[in-house]
Amino acid sequence: MALDRWIALVILCICLAYGYAAWFTMDQGLAPFMQRNPIWPSTFPKVLSILGIIAAGIIVLGLEKSVVKEADIDYRRLGEYHLWQAILLLVLMVLYALSLRPLGFISSNIAFLVLGAFILGERKWHIMLLAAVIATAVVWYLVQQVLGIYLRPFPGFIGG
């Protein structure tokens, strides 16, 4: 079986477990007045699980392919790919997650976006910095002000 089918099989198992949780365990603790609502807290997870099961099932069964062709990634030539970029991005994601509390959302997010763009090959610092600041400000505003979820914007020693 090809690599894409193995990955789809793993995703299918995850979607089945997620769907089981959404259909059978999430709604048991609902208050009586919420049980009459047309949309429950589990509605979106139910839809996601169904869509994930359908998409992964199509890939596992091979219905998306019209002509069988050779795999795009040859594991024997793994050194010829930009593997170091992928590894550096994974390390950067872990560092980003670890730096959210001590550095605050704004500084860690800007640093993550700028360093990620640098790893991927962008060298125009003024564009990277401007895009990172705008994206961070928009996301912080939407999460903090619109959704009402508190994100520590600055490090603790600055007053975040």
C-alpha positions as CSV (number, residue, x, y, z in Angstrom):
1,M,0.0,0.0,0.0
2,A,1.3,3.5,-0.9
3,L,2.4,6.0,1.7
4,D,-0.6,8.2,1.1
5,R,-3.0,5.4,1.9
6,W,-1.1,4.5,5.1
7,I,-1.4,8.1,6.2
8,A,-5.1,8.2,5.2
9,L,-5.6,5.0,7.3
10,V,-4.1,6.7,10.3
11,I,-6.3,9.7,9.8
12,L,-9.3,7.5,9.3
13,C,-8.6,5.8,12.7
14,I,-8.2,9.3,14.4
15,C,-11.5,10.5,12.8
16,L,-13.3,7.4,13.9
17,A,-12.1,7.9,17.5
18,Y,-13.0,11.6,17.3
19,G,-16.4,10.7,15.9
20,Y,-17.1,8.2,18.6
21,A,-16.3,10.8,21.2
22,A,-18.5,13.4,19.4
23,W,-21.5,11.1,18.9
24,F,-21.5,9.2,22.2
25,T,-19.6,11.0,25.0
26,M,-19.9,14.8,24.4
27,D,-23.6,15.3,24.9
28,Q,-24.1,13.3,28.1
29,G,-23.4,16.2,30.4
30,L,-25.6,18.8,28.7
31,A,-28.0,20.7,30.8
32,P,-31.7,20.0,30.1
33,F,-32.4,23.4,28.6
34,M,-29.5,22.8,26.1
35,Q,-30.8,19.5,24.9
36,R,-33.7,21.2,23.1
37,N,-31.3,23.4,21.1
38,P,-31.0,22.6,17.4
39,I,-27.2,23.0,17.5
40,W,-25.3,21.4,20.4
41,P,-21.6,21.8,21.3
42,S,-20.9,18.5,19.6
43,T,-22.5,19.5,16.2
44,F,-19.2,20.8,14.7
45,P,-17.1,17.9,15.9
46,K,-19.8,15.5,14.4
47,V,-19.6,17.2,11.0
48,L,-15.8,17.3,11.1
49,S,-15.6,13.6,11.9
50,I,-18.0,12.7,9.1
51,L,-16.1,14.8,6.6
52,G,-12.8,13.3,7.8
53,I,-14.1,9.7,7.5
54,I,-15.4,10.4,4.0
55,A,-12.1,12.0,2.8
56,A,-9.8,9.4,4.4
57,G,-12.1,6.6,3.1
58,I,-11.8,7.9,-0.4
59,I,-8.0,7.9,-0.2
60,V,-7.8,4.5,1.5
61,L,-10.0,3.0,-1.2
62,G,-8.0,4.7,-4.0
63,L,-11.1,6.4,-5.5
64,E,-9.3,9.7,-6.0
65,K,-6.7,8.3,-8.4
66,S,-7.5,8.0,-12.0
67,V,-4.1,6.6,-13.2
68,V,-1.7,4.8,-11.0
69,K,1.7,6.6,-11.1
70,E,5.0,6.3,-9.4
71,A,5.3,7.8,-5.9
72,D,6.4,11.5,-5.8
73,I,8.8,11.0,-2.9
74,D,11.6,8.5,-3.3
75,Y,12.8,7.4,0.1
76,R,16.1,6.3,-1.4
77,R,16.9,9.9,-2.4
78,L,15.8,11.5,0.8
79,G,19.0,13.6,1.1
80,E,18.2,15.4,-2.1
81,Y,15.1,17.0,-0.6
82,H,15.1,20.0,1.7
83,L,14.8,17.8,4.8
84,W,16.7,20.3,7.0
85,Q,14.1,22.9,6.4
86,A,11.3,20.6,7.6
87,I,13.2,19.6,10.7
88,L,14.1,23.2,11.5
89,L,10.4,24.2,11.1
90,L,9.4,21.4,13.5
91,V,11.9,22.5,16.0
92,L,10.7,26.1,15.6
93,M,7.1,25.0,16.2
94,V,8.1,23.3,19.5
95,L,10.1,26.4,20.5
96,Y,7.1,28.6,19.7
97,A,4.8,26.5,21.8
98,L,7.3,26.6,24.7
99,S,7.8,30.3,24.4
100,L,4.2,31.4,24.5
101,R,3.9,31.8,28.2
102,P,7.3,33.3,29.1
103,L,7.6,35.6,26.1
104,G,3.9,36.4,25.5
105,F,1.8,35.9,22.4
106,I,2.9,39.0,20.4
107,S,6.7,38.6,20.7
108,S,6.7,34.8,20.3
109,N,4.3,34.9,17.3
110,I,6.3,37.6,15.5
111,A,9.5,35.7,16.1
112,F,8.0,32.5,14.9
113,L,6.6,34.0,11.7
114,V,9.9,35.9,10.9
115,L,12.1,32.9,11.6
116,G,9.8,30.5,9.8
117,A,9.9,32.7,6.7
118,F,13.7,33.0,6.9
119,I,14.0,29.2,7.1
120,L,11.8,28.8,4.0
121,G,14.0,31.2,2.1
122,E,12.5,34.7,2.4
123,R,15.3,37.3,2.7
124,K,13.4,40.6,2.6
125,W,13.4,41.5,6.3
126,H,11.1,44.5,5.9
127,I,8.4,42.4,4.2
128,M,8.8,39.6,6.7
129,L,8.6,41.9,9.7
130,L,5.7,43.9,8.4
131,A,3.7,40.7,7.5
132,A,4.4,39.2,10.9
133,V,3.4,42.3,12.8
134,I,0.2,42.7,10.8
135,A,-0.8,39.0,11.1
136,T,0.0,38.9,14.8
137,A,-2.0,42.0,15.5
138,V,-5.0,40.8,13.5
139,V,-5.0,37.3,15.2
140,W,-4.5,38.8,18.7
141,Y,-7.3,41.3,18.1
142,L,-9.7,38.6,16.8
143,V,-8.9,36.1,19.6
144,Q,-8.7,38.7,22.4
145,Q,-11.4,41.2,21.6
146,V,-13.9,39.4,19.3
147,L,-13.8,35.9,20.8
148,G,-13.0,37.2,24.3
149,I,-10.2,34.7,25.0
150,Y,-7.4,36.1,27.0
151,L,-3.9,35.9,25.5
152,R,-1.0,37.2,27.4
153,P,0.3,39.8,24.9
154,F,3.6,40.6,26.5
155,P,6.1,38.8,28.7
156,G,5.4,38.7,32.4
157,F,8.2,41.1,33.4
158,I,6.7,43.8,31.1
159,G,3.3,43.4,32.6
160,G,1.7,40.9,30.3
